[in-house]
Amino acid sequence: MPSCGAKLCRHLLGRRAHAIFCSVGATLHLPQQNTVKCRLLIILAGLLLASAVAHAGFFYVANYGNNTIEKFAADGTDLGVFANTGLNGPEGLAFDSSGNLYAANVTINTIEKFAPDGTPSLFANTGLNGPEGLAFDSSGNLYVANYYNSTIEKFASNGTPSLFANTGLNGPDGLAFDNSGNLYVANFSGNAIEKFGPIGTDLGIFASTGLNGPAGLAFDNSGNLYAANYHNSTIEEFAPNGTPSLFANTGLNGPVGLSFDSSGNLYAVNYGNTTIEKFAPNGTDLGVFANSGLNGPLAIAAQFPPVPEPSTLVMVISGAAAFLVCRRRRK
């Protein structure tokens, strides 16, 4: 029979947290009787830890107008300029698995790399012609949308270039990978989204309805694809099979870049009125996320730590709970 503490844990946090709760109890060998307060402390610790993880991320925005990258906290606080060297018409942004940030300089046809502390270095300056959208695959290769010659260039982690695709493209802009390694490309000039297999095979048009100057692309955790329509200021959502539906049409003014946070909220860069708008997972407009430190913003990239697995949370919370139990026994 579950204790009242276990029932409360399951009610408040769901099955995943209930499993953590039970694991912590087993780890500490807590008796069932007279432990409600202790267990509630464990639940509270879990809530605080989950909240801390959810608010530990950052957003980076490419300012085309003044050649800078601005950094924002997860609550929208403007943390100032992250980088202002090595930039000339920055558009696309993307993080690698080591936390380095890459920026596409559309004006001078280069890709600049920034270390986590903001130190710049030139990553690539060949195979580029109006670079805009950026995306990494699971192997650490960087893909670049060349707007002016309608190609996708692939760069190995050491910067070696190779042509990935040159068919089915018409003014390519935003890029996004699905969980199977397929690449989706927003054709800004062709009002379509093209799909490519992991080795560059052109799989044809994924979507062509509900699009009007598609720019930024982003996937949610359920495999739905979102596209920012620059010309009609909307965001279109596409199911994994390509079925379209309108996600948002308020709070938008020339939307371009898109990015999700760890809670599934979507952030849209409004080039038209120099703001960033935030939307709940169901499309509810949550208002302006940021409107300072922006100058012709075009792209946004989020950096959030992964949500800890139950085993990791068990170790952290068990340590804290064990400390409290030991202190109580000494008294």
Contacts in CASP RR format, 6 or more apart in sequence:
PFRMAT RR
TARGET T0000
AUTHOR 0000-0000-0000
METHOD contacts of the structure
MODEL  1
MPSCGAKLCRHLLGRRAHAIFCSVGATLHLPQQNTVKCRLLIILAGLLLA
SAVAHAGFFYVANYGNNTIEKFAADGTDLGVFANTGLNGPEGLAFDSSGN
LYAANVTINTIEKFAPDGTPSLFANTGLNGPEGLAFDSSGNLYVANYYNS
TIEKFASNGTPSLFANTGLNGPDGLAFDNSGNLYVANFSGNAIEKFGPIG
TDLGIFASTGLNGPAGLAFDNSGNLYAANYHNSTIEEFAPNGTPSLFANT
GLNGPVGLSFDSSGNLYAVNYGNTTIEKFAPNGTDLGVFANSGLNGPLAI
AAQFPPVPEPSTLVMVISGAAAFLVCRRRRK
2 10 0 8 1.000
3 32 0 8 1.000
3 35 0 8 1.000
3 36 0 8 1.000
3 39 0 8 1.000
4 36 0 8 1.000
5 21 0 8 1.000
5 36 0 8 1.000
5 39 0 8 1.000
5 40 0 8 1.000
5 43 0 8 1.000
6 18 0 8 1.000
6 21 0 8 1.000
6 22 0 8 1.000
6 39 0 8 1.000
8 40 0 8 1.000
8 43 0 8 1.000
9 17 0 8 1.000
9 18 0 8 1.000
9 21 0 8 1.000
9 39 0 8 1.000
9 43 0 8 1.000
10 17 0 8 1.000
10 18 0 8 1.000
10 21 0 8 1.000
12 43 0 8 1.000
12 47 0 8 1.000
13 20 0 8 1.000
13 21 0 8 1.000
13 43 0 8 1.000
13 46 0 8 1.000
13 47 0 8 1.000
16 310 0 8 1.000
17 43 0 8 1.000
17 46 0 8 1.000
19 310 0 8 1.000
20 46 0 8 1.000
20 310 0 8 1.000
20 313 0 8 1.000
20 314 0 8 1.000
20 317 0 8 1.000
21 39 0 8 1.000
21 42 0 8 1.000
21 43 0 8 1.000
23 310 0 8 1.000
23 311 0 8 1.000
23 314 0 8 1.000
23 318 0 8 1.000
24 42 0 8 1.000
24 314 0 8 1.000
24 317 0 8 1.000
24 318 0 8 1.000
24 321 0 8 1.000
25 39 0 8 1.000
25 42 0 8 1.000
25 318 0 8 1.000
27 314 0 8 1.000
27 318 0 8 1.000
28 318 0 8 1.000
28 321 0 8 1.000
28 322 0 8 1.000
28 325 0 8 1.000
30 38 0 8 1.000
30 39 0 8 1.000
30 325 0 8 1.000
38 321 0 8 1.000
38 324 0 8 1.000
38 325 0 8 1.000
41 321 0 8 1.000
41 324 0 8 1.000
42 317 0 8 1.000
42 320 0 8 1.000
42 321 0 8 1.000
45 317 0 8 1.000
45 320 0 8 1.000
45 321 0 8 1.000
46 313 0 8 1.000
46 317 0 8 1.000
49 308 0 8 1.000
49 313 0 8 1.000
49 316 0 8 1.000
49 317 0 8 1.000
50 307 0 8 1.000
53 262 0 8 1.000
53 305 0 8 1.000
53 307 0 8 1.000
53 308 0 8 1.000
54 74 0 8 1.000
54 262 0 8 1.000
54 263 0 8 1.000
54 307 0 8 1.000
55 74 0 8 1.000
55 75 0 8 1.000
56 74 0 8 1.000
56 304 0 8 1.000
56 305 0 8 1.000
57 73 0 8 1.000
57 74 0 8 1.000
57 261 0 8 1.000
57 262 0 8 1.000
57 302 0 8 1.000
57 303 0 8 1.000
57 304 0 8 1.000
57 305 0 8 1.000
58 71 0 8 1.000
58 72 0 8 1.000
58 73 0 8 1.000
58 74 0 8 1.000
58 79 0 8 1.000
58 302 0 8 1.000
58 303 0 8 1.000
58 304 0 8 1.000
59 71 0 8 1.000
59 72 0 8 1.000
59 73 0 8 1.000
59 74 0 8 1.000
59 76 0 8 1.000
59 259 0 8 1.000
59 267 0 8 1.000
59 276 0 8 1.000
59 290 0 8 1.000
59 300 0 8 1.000
59 301 0 8 1.000
59 302 0 8 1.000
59 303 0 8 1.000
60 69 0 8 1.000
60 70 0 8 1.000
60 71 0 8 1.000
60 72 0 8 1.000
60 82 0 8 1.000
60 93 0 8 1.000
60 101 0 8 1.000
60 300 0 8 1.000
60 301 0 8 1.000
60 302 0 8 1.000
60 303 0 8 1.000
61 69 0 8 1.000
61 70 0 8 1.000
61 72 0 8 1.000
61 93 0 8 1.000
61 269 0 8 1.000
61 276 0 8 1.000
61 290 0 8 1.000
61 294 0 8 1.000
61 297 0 8 1.000
61 299 0 8 1.000
61 300 0 8 1.000
62 69 0 8 1.000
62 87 0 8 1.000
62 90 0 8 1.000
62 91 0 8 1.000
62 92 0 8 1.000
62 93 0 8 1.000
62 103 0 8 1.000
62 297 0 8 1.000
62 298 0 8 1.000
62 299 0 8 1.000
62 300 0 8 1.000
63 69 0 8 1.000
63 70 0 8 1.000
63 90 0 8 1.000
63 293 0 8 1.000
63 294 0 8 1.000
63 295 0 8 1.000
63 296 0 8 1.000
63 297 0 8 1.000
63 298 0 8 1.000
64 89 0 8 1.000
64 90 0 8 1.000
64 91 0 8 1.000
64 295 0 8 1.000
64 296 0 8 1.000
64 297 0 8 1.000
64 298 0 8 1.000
65 89 0 8 1.000
65 295 0 8 1.000
65 296 0 8 1.000
66 295 0 8 1.000
66 296 0 8 1.000
67 84 0 8 1.000
67 86 0 8 1.000
67 87 0 8 1.000
67 88 0 8 1.000
67 89 0 8 1.000
67 90 0 8 1.000
68 81 0 8 1.000
68 82 0 8 1.000
68 83 0 8 1.000
68 84 0 8 1.000
68 87 0 8 1.000
68 90 0 8 1.000
68 295 0 8 1.000
69 81 0 8 1.000
69 82 0 8 1.000
69 83 0 8 1.000
69 84 0 8 1.000
69 87 0 8 1.000
69 90 0 8 1.000
69 93 0 8 1.000
69 101 0 8 1.000
69 103 0 8 1.000
69 114 0 8 1.000
70 78 0 8 1.000
70 79 0 8 1.000
70 80 0 8 1.000
70 81 0 8 1.000
70 82 0 8 1.000
70 293 0 8 1.000
70 294 0 8 1.000
70 297 0 8 1.000
71 78 0 8 1.000
71 79 0 8 1.000
71 80 0 8 1.000
71 81 0 8 1.000
71 82 0 8 1.000
72 78 0 8 1.000
72 79 0 8 1.000
72 276 0 8 1.000
72 289 0 8 1.000
72 290 0 8 1.000
73 79 0 8 1.000
74 261 0 8 1.000
74 304 0 8 1.000
76 289 0 8 1.000
76 290 0 8 1.000
78 290 0 8 1.000
78 292 0 8 1.000
78 293 0 8 1.000
80 293 0 8 1.000
82 101 0 8 1.000
82 114 0 8 1.000
82 118 0 8 1.000
83 101 0 8 1.000
83 103 0 8 1.000
83 114 0 8 1.000
83 118 0 8 1.000
83 120 0 8 1.000
85 120 0 8 1.000
86 105 0 8 1.000
86 110 0 8 1.000
86 112 0 8 1.000
86 120 0 8 1.000
86 122 0 8 1.000
87 103 0 8 1.000
87 105 0 8 1.000
87 112 0 8 1.000
88 105 0 8 1.000
88 107 0 8 1.000
88 108 0 8 1.000
88 110 0 8 1.000
89 105 0 8 1.000
89 106 0 8 1.000
89 107 0 8 1.000
89 108 0 8 1.000
90 103 0 8 1.000
90 104 0 8 1.000
90 105 0 8 1.000
90 106 0 8 1.000
90 112 0 8 1.000
90 298 0 8 1.000
90 299 0 8 1.000
91 103 0 8 1.000
91 104 0 8 1.000
91 105 0 8 1.000
91 106 0 8 1.000
91 131 0 8 1.000
91 132 0 8 1.000
91 133 0 8 1.000
91 298 0 8 1.000
91 299 0 8 1.000
92 103 0 8 1.000
92 104 0 8 1.000
92 131 0 8 1.000
92 132 0 8 1.000
92 133 0 8 1.000
92 134 0 8 1.000
92 174 0 8 1.000
92 298 0 8 1.000
92 299 0 8 1.000
93 101 0 8 1.000
93 102 0 8 1.000
93 103 0 8 1.000
93 104 0 8 1.000
93 134 0 8 1.000
93 299 0 8 1.000
93 300 0 8 1.000
93 301 0 8 1.000
94 101 0 8 1.000
94 102 0 8 1.000
94 133 0 8 1.000
94 134 0 8 1.000
94 135 0 8 1.000
94 136 0 8 1.000
94 142 0 8 1.000
94 301 0 8 1.000
95 101 0 8 1.000
95 102 0 8 1.000
95 136 0 8 1.000
95 301 0 8 1.000
95 303 0 8 1.000
96 102 0 8 1.000
96 136 0 8 1.000
96 140 0 8 1.000
96 142 0 8 1.000
96 157 0 8 1.000
97 136 0 8 1.000
97 140 0 8 1.000
99 116 0 8 1.000
99 303 0 8 1.000
100 113 0 8 1.000
100 114 0 8 1.000
100 115 0 8 1.000
100 116 0 8 1.000
101 113 0 8 1.000
101 114 0 8 1.000
101 116 0 8 1.000
101 118 0 8 1.000
101 301 0 8 1.000
102 111 0 8 1.000
102 112 0 8 1.000
102 113 0 8 1.000
102 114 0 8 1.000
102 123 0 8 1.000
102 134 0 8 1.000
102 142 0 8 1.000
103 111 0 8 1.000
103 112 0 8 1.000
103 114 0 8 1.000
103 134 0 8 1.000
104 111 0 8 1.000
104 130 0 8 1.000
104 131 0 8 1.000
104 132 0 8 1.000
104 133 0 8 1.000
104 134 0 8 1.000
104 144 0 8 1.000
105 111 0 8 1.000
105 112 0 8 1.000
105 131 0 8 1.000
106 130 0 8 1.000
106 131 0 8 1.000
106 132 0 8 1.000
106 147 0 8 1.000
109 125 0 8 1.000
109 127 0 8 1.000
109 128 0 8 1.000
109 129 0 8 1.000
109 130 0 8 1.000
109 131 0 8 1.000
110 122 0 8 1.000
110 123 0 8 1.000
110 124 0 8 1.000
110 125 0 8 1.000
110 128 0 8 1.000
110 131 0 8 1.000
111 122 0 8 1.000
111 123 0 8 1.000
111 124 0 8 1.000
111 125 0 8 1.000
111 128 0 8 1.000
111 131 0 8 1.000
111 134 0 8 1.000
111 142 0 8 1.000
111 144 0 8 1.000
111 155 0 8 1.000
112 120 0 8 1.000
112 121 0 8 1.000
112 122 0 8 1.000
112 123 0 8 1.000
113 120 0 8 1.000
113 121 0 8 1.000
113 122 0 8 1.000
113 123 0 8 1.000
114 120 0 8 1.000
114 121 0 8 1.000
115 121 0 8 1.000
123 142 0 8 1.000
123 155 0 8 1.000
123 159 0 8 1.000
124 144 0 8 1.000
124 155 0 8 1.000
124 159 0 8 1.000
124 161 0 8 1.000
126 161 0 8 1.000
127 146 0 8 1.000
127 153 0 8 1.000
127 161 0 8 1.000
128 144 0 8 1.000
128 146 0 8 1.000
128 153 0 8 1.000
129 146 0 8 1.000
129 147 0 8 1.000
129 148 0 8 1.000
129 149 0 8 1.000
129 151 0 8 1.000
130 146 0 8 1.000
130 147 0 8 1.000
130 148 0 8 1.000
130 149 0 8 1.000
131 144 0 8 1.000
131 145 0 8 1.000
131 146 0 8 1.000
131 147 0 8 1.000
131 153 0 8 1.000
132 144 0 8 1.000
132 145 0 8 1.000
132 146 0 8 1.000
132 147 0 8 1.000
132 172 0 8 1.000
132 173 0 8 1.000
132 174 0 8 1.000
133 144 0 8 1.000
133 145 0 8 1.000
133 172 0 8 1.000
133 173 0 8 1.000
133 174 0 8 1.000
133 175 0 8 1.000
133 216 0 8 1.000
133 299 0 8 1.000
134 142 0 8 1.000
134 143 0 8 1.000
134 144 0 8 1.000
134 145 0 8 1.000
134 175 0 8 1.000
135 142 0 8 1.000
135 143 0 8 1.000
135 174 0 8 1.000
135 175 0 8 1.000
135 176 0 8 1.000
135 177 0 8 1.000
135 183 0 8 1.000
136 142 0 8 1.000
136 143 0 8 1.000
136 177 0 8 1.000
137 143 0 8 1.000
137 177 0 8 1.000
137 181 0 8 1.000
137 183 0 8 1.000
137 198 0 8 1.000
138 177 0 8 1.000
138 181 0 8 1.000
140 157 0 8 1.000
141 154 0 8 1.000
141 155 0 8 1.000
141 156 0 8 1.000
141 157 0 8 1.000
142 154 0 8 1.000
142 155 0 8 1.000
142 157 0 8 1.000
142 159 0 8 1.000
143 152 0 8 1.000
143 153 0 8 1.000
143 154 0 8 1.000
143 155 0 8 1.000
143 164 0 8 1.000
143 175 0 8 1.000
143 183 0 8 1.000
144 152 0 8 1.000
144 153 0 8 1.000
144 154 0 8 1.000
144 155 0 8 1.000
145 152 0 8 1.000
145 171 0 8 1.000
145 172 0 8 1.000
145 173 0 8 1.000
145 174 0 8 1.000
145 175 0 8 1.000
145 185 0 8 1.000
146 152 0 8 1.000
146 153 0 8 1.000
146 172 0 8 1.000
147 171 0 8 1.000
147 172 0 8 1.000
147 173 0 8 1.000
147 188 0 8 1.000
148 171 0 8 1.000
150 166 0 8 1.000
150 168 0 8 1.000
150 169 0 8 1.000
150 170 0 8 1.000
150 171 0 8 1.000
150 172 0 8 1.000
151 163 0 8 1.000
151 164 0 8 1.000
151 165 0 8 1.000
151 166 0 8 1.000
151 169 0 8 1.000
151 172 0 8 1.000
152 163 0 8 1.000
152 164 0 8 1.000
152 165 0 8 1.000
152 166 0 8 1.000
152 169 0 8 1.000
152 172 0 8 1.000
152 175 0 8 1.000
152 183 0 8 1.000
152 185 0 8 1.000
152 196 0 8 1.000
153 161 0 8 1.000
153 162 0 8 1.000
153 163 0 8 1.000
153 164 0 8 1.000
154 161 0 8 1.000
154 162 0 8 1.000
154 163 0 8 1.000
154 164 0 8 1.000
155 161 0 8 1.000
155 162 0 8 1.000
156 162 0 8 1.000
164 183 0 8 1.000
164 196 0 8 1.000
164 200 0 8 1.000
165 183 0 8 1.000
165 185 0 8 1.000
165 196 0 8 1.000
165 200 0 8 1.000
165 202 0 8 1.000
167 202 0 8 1.000
168 187 0 8 1.000
168 194 0 8 1.000
168 202 0 8 1.000
168 204 0 8 1.000
168 205 0 8 1.000
169 185 0 8 1.000
169 187 0 8 1.000
169 194 0 8 1.000
170 187 0 8 1.000
170 188 0 8 1.000
170 189 0 8 1.000
170 190 0 8 1.000
170 192 0 8 1.000
171 187 0 8 1.000
171 188 0 8 1.000
171 189 0 8 1.000
171 190 0 8 1.000
172 185 0 8 1.000
172 186 0 8 1.000
172 187 0 8 1.000
172 188 0 8 1.000
172 194 0 8 1.000
173 185 0 8 1.000
173 186 0 8 1.000
173 187 0 8 1.000
173 188 0 8 1.000
173 214 0 8 1.000
173 215 0 8 1.000
173 216 0 8 1.000
174 185 0 8 1.000
174 186 0 8 1.000
174 188 0 8 1.000
174 214 0 8 1.000
174 215 0 8 1.000
174 216 0 8 1.000
174 217 0 8 1.000
174 257 0 8 1.000
175 183 0 8 1.000
175 184 0 8 1.000
175 185 0 8 1.000
175 186 0 8 1.000
175 217 0 8 1.000
176 183 0 8 1.000
176 184 0 8 1.000
176 216 0 8 1.000
176 217 0 8 1.000
176 218 0 8 1.000
176 219 0 8 1.000
176 225 0 8 1.000
177 183 0 8 1.000
177 184 0 8 1.000
177 219 0 8 1.000
178 184 0 8 1.000
178 219 0 8 1.000
178 223 0 8 1.000
178 225 0 8 1.000
178 240 0 8 1.000
179 223 0 8 1.000
180 198 0 8 1.000
181 197 0 8 1.000
181 198 0 8 1.000
182 195 0 8 1.000
182 196 0 8 1.000
182 197 0 8 1.000
182 198 0 8 1.000
182 203 0 8 1.000
183 195 0 8 1.000
183 196 0 8 1.000
183 197 0 8 1.000
183 198 0 8 1.000
183 200 0 8 1.000
184 193 0 8 1.000
184 194 0 8 1.000
184 195 0 8 1.000
184 196 0 8 1.000
184 206 0 8 1.000
184 217 0 8 1.000
184 225 0 8 1.000
185 193 0 8 1.000
185 194 0 8 1.000
185 195 0 8 1.000
185 196 0 8 1.000
185 217 0 8 1.000
186 193 0 8 1.000
186 213 0 8 1.000
186 214 0 8 1.000
186 215 0 8 1.000
186 216 0 8 1.000
186 217 0 8 1.000
186 227 0 8 1.000
187 193 0 8 1.000
187 194 0 8 1.000
187 214 0 8 1.000
188 213 0 8 1.000
188 214 0 8 1.000
188 215 0 8 1.000
188 230 0 8 1.000
189 213 0 8 1.000
190 213 0 8 1.000
191 208 0 8 1.000
191 211 0 8 1.000
191 212 0 8 1.000
191 213 0 8 1.000
191 214 0 8 1.000
192 205 0 8 1.000
192 206 0 8 1.000
192 207 0 8 1.000
192 208 0 8 1.000
192 211 0 8 1.000
192 214 0 8 1.000
193 205 0 8 1.000
193 206 0 8 1.000
193 207 0 8 1.000
193 208 0 8 1.000
193 211 0 8 1.000
193 214 0 8 1.000
193 217 0 8 1.000
193 225 0 8 1.000
193 227 0 8 1.000
193 238 0 8 1.000
194 202 0 8 1.000
194 204 0 8 1.000
194 205 0 8 1.000
194 206 0 8 1.000
195 203 0 8 1.000
195 204 0 8 1.000
195 205 0 8 1.000
195 206 0 8 1.000
196 202 0 8 1.000
196 203 0 8 1.000
197 203 0 8 1.000
206 225 0 8 1.000
206 238 0 8 1.000
206 242 0 8 1.000
207 225 0 8 1.000
207 227 0 8 1.000
207 236 0 8 1.000
207 238 0 8 1.000
207 242 0 8 1.000
207 244 0 8 1.000
209 244 0 8 1.000
210 229 0 8 1.000
210 234 0 8 1.000
210 236 0 8 1.000
210 244 0 8 1.000
210 246 0 8 1.000
211 227 0 8 1.000
211 229 0 8 1.000
211 236 0 8 1.000
212 229 0 8 1.000
212 230 0 8 1.000
212 231 0 8 1.000
212 232 0 8 1.000
212 234 0 8 1.000
213 229 0 8 1.000
213 230 0 8 1.000
213 231 0 8 1.000
213 232 0 8 1.000
214 227 0 8 1.000
214 228 0 8 1.000
214 229 0 8 1.000
214 230 0 8 1.000
214 236 0 8 1.000
215 227 0 8 1.000
215 228 0 8 1.000
215 229 0 8 1.000
215 230 0 8 1.000
215 255 0 8 1.000
215 256 0 8 1.000
215 257 0 8 1.000
216 227 0 8 1.000
216 228 0 8 1.000
216 256 0 8 1.000
216 257 0 8 1.000
216 258 0 8 1.000
216 299 0 8 1.000
217 225 0 8 1.000
217 226 0 8 1.000
217 227 0 8 1.000
217 228 0 8 1.000
217 258 0 8 1.000
218 225 0 8 1.000
218 226 0 8 1.000
218 258 0 8 1.000
218 259 0 8 1.000
218 260 0 8 1.000
218 266 0 8 1.000
219 225 0 8 1.000
219 226 0 8 1.000
219 260 0 8 1.000
220 226 0 8 1.000
220 260 0 8 1.000
220 264 0 8 1.000
220 266 0 8 1.000
220 281 0 8 1.000
221 260 0 8 1.000
221 264 0 8 1.000
223 240 0 8 1.000
224 237 0 8 1.000
224 238 0 8 1.000
224 239 0 8 1.000
224 240 0 8 1.000
225 237 0 8 1.000
225 238 0 8 1.000
225 240 0 8 1.000
225 242 0 8 1.000
226 235 0 8 1.000
226 236 0 8 1.000
226 237 0 8 1.000
226 238 0 8 1.000
226 247 0 8 1.000
226 258 0 8 1.000
226 266 0 8 1.000
227 235 0 8 1.000
227 236 0 8 1.000
227 238 0 8 1.000
227 258 0 8 1.000
228 235 0 8 1.000
228 254 0 8 1.000
228 255 0 8 1.000
228 256 0 8 1.000
228 257 0 8 1.000
228 258 0 8 1.000
228 268 0 8 1.000
228 269 0 8 1.000
229 235 0 8 1.000
229 236 0 8 1.000
229 255 0 8 1.000
230 254 0 8 1.000
230 255 0 8 1.000
230 256 0 8 1.000
230 271 0 8 1.000
231 254 0 8 1.000
233 249 0 8 1.000
233 251 0 8 1.000
233 252 0 8 1.000
233 253 0 8 1.000
233 254 0 8 1.000
233 255 0 8 1.000
234 246 0 8 1.000
234 247 0 8 1.000
234 248 0 8 1.000
234 249 0 8 1.000
234 252 0 8 1.000
234 255 0 8 1.000
235 246 0 8 1.000
235 247 0 8 1.000
235 248 0 8 1.000
235 249 0 8 1.000
235 252 0 8 1.000
235 255 0 8 1.000
235 258 0 8 1.000
235 266 0 8 1.000
235 268 0 8 1.000
235 279 0 8 1.000
236 244 0 8 1.000
236 245 0 8 1.000
236 246 0 8 1.000
236 247 0 8 1.000
237 244 0 8 1.000
237 245 0 8 1.000
237 246 0 8 1.000
237 247 0 8 1.000
238 244 0 8 1.000
238 245 0 8 1.000
239 245 0 8 1.000
247 266 0 8 1.000
247 279 0 8 1.000
247 283 0 8 1.000
248 266 0 8 1.000
248 268 0 8 1.000
248 279 0 8 1.000
248 283 0 8 1.000
248 285 0 8 1.000
250 285 0 8 1.000
251 270 0 8 1.000
251 277 0 8 1.000
251 285 0 8 1.000
251 287 0 8 1.000
252 268 0 8 1.000
252 270 0 8 1.000
252 277 0 8 1.000
253 270 0 8 1.000
253 271 0 8 1.000
253 272 0 8 1.000
253 273 0 8 1.000
253 275 0 8 1.000
254 270 0 8 1.000
254 271 0 8 1.000
254 272 0 8 1.000
254 273 0 8 1.000
255 268 0 8 1.000
255 269 0 8 1.000
255 270 0 8 1.000
255 271 0 8 1.000
255 277 0 8 1.000
256 269 0 8 1.000
256 270 0 8 1.000
256 271 0 8 1.000
256 297 0 8 1.000
256 298 0 8 1.000
256 299 0 8 1.000
257 268 0 8 1.000
257 269 0 8 1.000
257 298 0 8 1.000
257 299 0 8 1.000
257 300 0 8 1.000
258 266 0 8 1.000
258 267 0 8 1.000
258 268 0 8 1.000
258 269 0 8 1.000
258 300 0 8 1.000
259 266 0 8 1.000
259 267 0 8 1.000
259 300 0 8 1.000
259 301 0 8 1.000
259 302 0 8 1.000
260 266 0 8 1.000
260 267 0 8 1.000
260 302 0 8 1.000
261 267 0 8 1.000
261 302 0 8 1.000
261 304 0 8 1.000
262 304 0 8 1.000
262 305 0 8 1.000
262 307 0 8 1.000
263 281 0 8 1.000
264 281 0 8 1.000
265 278 0 8 1.000
265 279 0 8 1.000
265 280 0 8 1.000
265 281 0 8 1.000
265 286 0 8 1.000
266 278 0 8 1.000
266 279 0 8 1.000
266 281 0 8 1.000
266 283 0 8 1.000
267 276 0 8 1.000
267 277 0 8 1.000
267 278 0 8 1.000
267 279 0 8 1.000
267 289 0 8 1.000
267 300 0 8 1.000
267 302 0 8 1.000
268 276 0 8 1.000
268 277 0 8 1.000
268 279 0 8 1.000
269 276 0 8 1.000
269 297 0 8 1.000
269 298 0 8 1.000
269 299 0 8 1.000
269 300 0 8 1.000
270 276 0 8 1.000
270 277 0 8 1.000
270 297 0 8 1.000
271 296 0 8 1.000
271 297 0 8 1.000
271 298 0 8 1.000
274 291 0 8 1.000
274 294 0 8 1.000
274 295 0 8 1.000
274 296 0 8 1.000
274 297 0 8 1.000
275 288 0 8 1.000
275 289 0 8 1.000
275 290 0 8 1.000
275 291 0 8 1.000
275 294 0 8 1.000
276 288 0 8 1.000
276 289 0 8 1.000
276 290 0 8 1.000
276 291 0 8 1.000
276 294 0 8 1.000
276 297 0 8 1.000
276 300 0 8 1.000
277 285 0 8 1.000
277 286 0 8 1.000
277 287 0 8 1.000
277 288 0 8 1.000
277 289 0 8 1.000
278 285 0 8 1.000
278 286 0 8 1.000
278 287 0 8 1.000
278 288 0 8 1.000
278 289 0 8 1.000
279 285 0 8 1.000
279 286 0 8 1.000
280 286 0 8 1.000
308 316 0 8 1.000
END
